[in-house]
Amino acid sequence: MSGTTAPLKRRAPVRPARVLLHVFLAGTALAWLAPLLWAVFSALRPYSETSDKGYVSWPDTLSFDNFTNAFQQSDMLHYFGNTLVIAIPAVLLTLFLSSCVAFYVSRFDFRLNLALLLVFTAGNLLPQQVVITPLYRLYLLTDLPGITASGKLYDSALGLVLIHVAFQSGFCAFVLSNYMRSLPHELTEAALVDGASVWRLYWQITLPLCKPAMAALATLLSIWIYNDFFWALVLISTGENMPVTSALNNLSGQYFTDPNLVAAGSLLTAIPTLAVYFALQRQFVSGLTLGSGKG
C-alpha cells in the first residue's frame, strides 16, 4: 500500500537587503537603549569601586544600595507628592478645556472657526524661552490672596498647573478637533431633534466616543508634564515645593557629586512614567492608529 507524501515547503531565500534591515534595526535599538543600560549598570555599582577601577571595568559587586540611598537622601516620596499635585490637575484641566474648544470648532460652523483653531495651535510653535522673562515678571506681580501660600503665582503649584495647561491645550485641541470631525454628524443631529442641549451633546454623546483619543492624550500629557524640568526650575524657588525632576538636585553636593547615586535617583523618577505608559498602552496605541483604515 503506497502512501502519499506532502510536498516539502521551500524556504524563502534570505535576501541581503532584509538581513541589512534587521541589522540596522537591531543597532538602532541598542543605540537608544545604551544610555539606559549604562545608567542601570552605574546605579548598581558603588562609587568607591568606579572611582578606583573606572566605569569601563568588570564589576566586583552589584547592589541596590544606591537606589535606597537616593530615595532616602532626596526625600523622594515628598517630591513625588508635589509632582502629583501638579500633574493630575494639569492633565485633567487640559483635557477638559481642549475638548470644549475641539467640540465647538468641529461641531459648529462659524466664520472664525479655522482662525480660532489656528490661534490655539500657534501657541505650540512659540519657544518657551521666548516668554520666560515677561512670564516671570507676571508671576511675581500677580496677587492671588487665599489661593496660594505666598499670594503669588510664583513659587506655587498653581502657577505650574496654569503654565502647563496654557502650553499643552493647543496641541490637544488640534488632535481632538480632527478626531471629532470623523464622528458621524447624524448622532448630534438626532440628539438636537430630540431636544438635547449643547452641554448634553458634548458631555453625554461626543465625549464618550472620544475615549481612545483622550486616553492617548492623557498618556502623552502625563509623561510631558511629569518630565518637565524647565518651568519648575524657573518658577519654583523653594526646595520644598519642587517636583521630583527638579528635586534631583538634592543629590548633587556643592563640592562633590556621586554620579552613581544620581543615576539611581534618575531611574527611580522614571518608574511612574513607565507605569502610566504600560497601564494605558492599549488605549494609547489604539488612539494613534484611529482613522488609519478605510471604513
C-alpha positions in Angstrom: 0.0 0.0 0.0 1.6 3.2 -1.2 1.1 6.4 0.7 1.3 9.9 -0.5 3.8 12.4 1.0 3.0 16.1 1.3 5.2 18.3 -0.8 8.1 19.9 1.1 7.8 23.6 1.5 10.8 25.5 0.3 12.2 28.2 2.5 12.3 31.6 1.1 15.8 32.7 0.1 17.5 35.0 2.6 17.8 38.4 0.9 20.8 40.6 1.8 18.6 43.6 2.0 16.4 42.0 4.6 19.5 41.0 6.6 20.8 44.5 6.5 17.5 45.9 7.6 17.4 43.7 10.7 21.0 44.6 11.5 20.2 48.3 11.2 17.0 48.0 13.4 18.9 46.0 16.0 21.8 48.5 16.0 19.3 51.4 16.3 17.5 49.7 19.2 20.8 49.2 21.0 21.9 52.8 20.4 18.6 54.0 22.0 18.9 51.6 24.9 22.7 52.1 25.5 22.3 55.2 27.8 19.6 53.5 29.9 21.6 50.3 30.2 24.7 52.3 31.2 22.7 54.2 33.8 21.4 50.9 35.3 25.0 49.5 35.3 26.3 52.6 37.0 23.5 52.7 39.6 24.2 49.1 40.7 27.9 49.8 41.4 29.3 51.6 44.4 31.1 54.8 43.8 34.3 53.6 45.6 34.7 50.8 43.0 34.1 53.0 40.0 36.5 55.7 41.3 39.3 53.1 41.6 38.7 50.9 38.6 36.8 53.3 36.3 33.3 52.9 34.8 34.6 50.8 31.9 35.5 47.8 34.1 34.1 44.5 35.3 32.1 45.0 38.5 33.1 43.2 41.7 29.8 43.8 43.4 26.3 44.8 42.3 23.8 46.0 44.9 20.7 48.2 45.2 22.2 50.4 47.9 22.4 53.4 45.6 18.6 53.2 45.0 17.9 53.0 48.7 20.2 55.9 49.5 18.8 58.0 46.6 15.2 57.5 47.8 16.1 58.4 51.4 18.5 61.3 50.9 16.4 63.2 48.3 13.2 62.7 50.3 11.7 61.4 47.0 8.3 60.5 48.4 7.6 64.1 49.3 8.6 65.3 45.9 6.6 62.6 44.2 3.6 64.1 46.0 4.5 67.6 44.7 4.5 66.2 41.2 1.1 64.5 41.5 -0.3 67.8 42.8 0.9 69.5 39.6 0.4 66.7 37.0 -3.1 65.4 37.8 -4.9 68.8 37.8 -2.9 69.9 34.8 -3.8 66.8 32.7 -7.5 66.9 33.7 -7.9 70.6 33.1 -6.0 70.5 29.8 -8.2 67.7 28.5 -11.4 69.3 29.6 -10.6 72.8 28.1 -9.1 71.4 24.9 -12.1 69.1 24.4 -14.5 72.0 24.9 -12.6 74.0 22.2 -12.4 71.0 19.9 -16.1 70.3 20.3 -17.1 73.9 19.5 -14.7 74.1 16.5 -15.6 70.7 15.0 -19.4 70.7 15.6 -20.4 74.4 14.9 -19.9 76.3 11.7 -19.0 80.0 12.1 -16.8 82.5 10.3 -13.8 82.3 12.6 -13.8 78.6 13.1 -10.5 77.8 11.5 -8.9 81.0 12.8 -9.7 80.0 16.4 -8.1 76.6 16.0 -5.0 78.2 14.4 -4.7 80.5 17.4 -4.7 77.6 19.8 -2.3 75.6 17.6 0.1 78.5 17.1 0.8 78.6 20.8 2.8 75.4 20.5 5.0 77.0 17.9 6.3 79.6 20.3 9.5 78.6 22.1 9.1 78.6 25.8 12.4 80.5 26.4 10.9 83.5 24.5 8.2 84.2 27.1 10.1 83.3 30.2 11.1 86.9 31.1 7.6 88.5 30.8 6.0 85.4 32.3 8.5 85.6 35.3 7.6 89.2 35.9 3.9 88.5 35.5 4.0 85.7 38.1 5.9 87.9 40.6 3.3 90.7 40.3 0.1 88.6 40.3 -1.6 88.6 43.6 -3.9 85.7 44.5 -4.6 86.0 48.2 -6.1 82.9 49.8 -5.3 80.7 46.8 -1.5 80.3 47.2 0.5 80.4 50.4 2.6 83.4 49.3 -0.3 85.1 47.5 1.7 84.9 44.2 1.6 82.6 41.2 5.4 82.4 41.5 6.7 79.6 43.7 3.3 77.8 43.7 1.9 74.6 42.3 -1.0 76.6 40.8 1.5 78.6 38.7 2.9 75.4 37.2 -0.5 73.9 36.5 -1.6 77.1 34.6 1.5 77.2 32.5 1.2 73.5 31.5 -2.4 74.0 30.6 -1.6 77.0 28.5 1.2 75.3 26.5 -0.5 71.9 26.1 -4.1 72.9 25.3 -3.3 73.9 21.7 -1.9 70.5 20.7 -4.8 68.7 22.4 -7.4 70.9 20.8 -5.9 70.3 17.4 -5.9 66.5 17.8 -9.4 66.3 19.4 -10.9 68.5 16.8 -9.7 66.3 14.0 -10.9 63.3 15.8 -14.4 64.8 16.5 -14.7 65.7 12.8 -14.5 62.0 12.0 -17.5 61.2 14.1 -20.9 61.0 12.3 -22.9 64.2 12.4 -26.1 62.2 12.4 -25.6 61.4 16.1 -25.6 65.1 17.2 -28.4 66.0 14.7 -30.6 63.2 16.0 -29.9 64.4 19.6 -30.7 68.0 18.6 -34.0 66.9 17.2 -34.8 65.1 20.4 -34.2 68.4 22.3 -30.7 67.7 23.8 -28.8 70.8 25.0 -25.3 71.7 23.8 -23.8 70.6 27.1 -25.5 67.2 26.7 -24.3 66.9 23.2 -20.7 67.4 24.4 -20.8 65.5 27.7 -23.0 62.5 27.0 -22.7 62.0 23.3 -19.5 63.3 21.8 -17.1 62.9 24.8 -17.7 59.2 25.4 -16.9 58.5 21.8 -13.5 60.3 22.2 -12.2 58.0 24.9 -9.4 56.4 22.8 -8.1 59.8 21.7 -8.5 61.2 25.3 -6.5 58.2 26.7 -3.7 58.7 24.1 -3.5 62.4 25.0 -3.7 61.7 28.7 -0.7 59.3 28.4 1.4 61.9 26.5 0.4 64.8 28.8 1.3 62.7 31.9 4.7 62.0 30.5 5.4 65.5 29.3 4.3 67.3 32.5 5.9 64.8 34.8 9.3 65.1 32.9 9.2 68.9 32.9 12.3 70.5 34.3 12.5 73.9 32.7 9.4 75.6 34.2 9.8 74.0 37.6 13.4 75.3 37.7 12.5 78.9 36.7 9.1 79.3 38.5 9.8 77.4 41.8 12.3 78.8 44.2 11.5 76.9 47.4 13.0 73.5 47.5 10.1 72.0 49.4 7.7 73.0 46.5 9.7 71.5 43.7 8.6 68.5 41.7 10.6 65.3 41.7 12.6 66.1 38.5 13.9 69.3 39.9 14.4 67.8 43.3 17.1 65.5 41.9 19.5 68.4 42.5 19.4 67.4 46.2 21.6 64.5 45.3 24.3 66.9 44.0 26.5 68.4 46.6 28.3 71.7 46.5 31.8 70.2 46.3 31.1 66.5 45.5 28.6 64.6 43.4 28.2 60.8 43.3 27.2 60.1 39.6 26.1 56.6 40.6 23.7 58.0 43.2 22.3 60.5 40.7 21.8 57.7 38.1 19.9 55.6 40.7 17.7 58.6 41.5 17.0 59.3 37.8 15.9 55.7 37.3 13.6 55.9 40.3 11.9 59.0 38.9 11.3 57.3 35.6 9.3 54.5 37.1 5.9 56.4 37.3 6.1 57.4 33.6 6.7 53.7 32.6 3.8 52.7 34.8 1.5 55.2 33.2 2.5 54.1 29.7 2.1 50.4 30.4 -1.3 51.0 32.1 -2.6 52.9 29.1 -0.7 51.2 26.4 -3.7 49.6 24.6 -5.6 52.9 24.6 -2.5 54.8 23.6 -1.8 52.6 20.6 -5.5 52.5 19.5 -5.6 56.3 19.8 -2.6 56.7 17.5 -4.0 54.3 14.8 -7.5 55.7 14.7 -8.5 56.6 11.2 -5.7 54.7 9.6 -8.0 52.2 8.0 -10.8 52.7 5.5 -14.3 52.3 6.9 
